[in-house]
Amino acid sequence: MKIPREFRRRAEKTIVKVIREVVDYLPPEKCKFCGSRRIVRYGHWQNMQRWWCKDCKRKFADNDAPPKMKTPTVQIASALSMFYG
């Protein structure tokens, strides 16, 4: 029996949405400032999960950006490669 294409697309979108929600709540491995693994959730800010480090007492978002920066490293690298490439 063949599954209808529309049903399969809806199911795939739902699965991707659920996976993204789960990944957003997974704790990062460590604090981006001090490297401690003692971190806890600290609410949301602009639809992004924030974390609080119990050792250095700093709040941070796990957005793959260097400390004290908002832009992720991958985005910076691609912008530089487009500029110089």
C-alpha positions in Angstrom: 0.0 0.0 0.0 1.3 3.4 -1.0 1.1 6.3 1.4 -0.4 9.5 -0.1 2.2 12.2 -0.8 0.4 14.9 1.1 0.1 12.8 4.2 3.8 11.9 4.1 4.7 15.6 3.7 2.6 16.6 6.7 4.1 13.8 8.8 7.6 14.8 7.9 6.9 18.5 8.8 5.5 17.4 12.1 8.4 15.2 12.9 10.9 17.9 12.0 9.0 20.4 14.2 9.0 18.1 17.1 12.8 17.3 16.7 13.6 21.1 16.6 11.6 21.7 19.8 13.4 18.9 21.6 16.8 20.0 20.4 16.1 23.6 21.5 15.6 22.3 25.1 18.7 20.1 25.2 21.3 21.7 27.4 24.5 22.7 25.8 27.5 20.7 26.9 29.1 23.5 28.9 29.1 27.2 29.7 30.4 29.3 26.8 32.3 31.6 29.3 33.9 29.4 31.9 33.5 25.9 30.5 31.6 24.6 33.5 29.0 21.8 33.1 26.9 23.1 36.0 24.2 25.0 34.0 20.5 25.3 34.3 17.6 26.7 32.2 16.9 30.3 32.8 13.8 31.1 30.7 13.4 32.4 27.2 14.3 35.6 25.5 13.1 36.4 22.0 12.0 32.8 21.5 15.5 31.5 22.5 16.3 29.3 25.4 18.6 31.0 27.9 21.0 29.2 30.3 22.5 30.2 33.6 25.9 29.0 34.8 26.1 28.2 38.5 29.9 28.7 38.7 30.5 32.0 36.9 26.9 33.2 37.4 26.4 34.4 33.9 23.4 34.0 31.6 23.9 32.9 28.0 22.1 31.6 24.9 23.3 28.5 23.2 23.3 30.0 19.7 26.8 28.8 18.7 28.1 32.3 18.8 31.4 33.3 20.5 31.1 34.8 24.0 29.8 38.4 24.0 28.7 38.1 20.4 25.2 37.5 18.9 26.1 36.2 15.4 26.9 32.5 15.1 30.3 31.5 13.9 29.0 29.8 10.8 27.2 32.9 9.6 30.3 35.1 10.2 32.5 32.6 8.2 30.0 32.5 5.3 29.8 36.3 5.1 33.6 36.6 5.0 33.9 33.9 2.3 31.2 35.7 0.2 33.0 39.0 0.6 36.5 37.7 -0.2 35.4 34.9 -2.5 
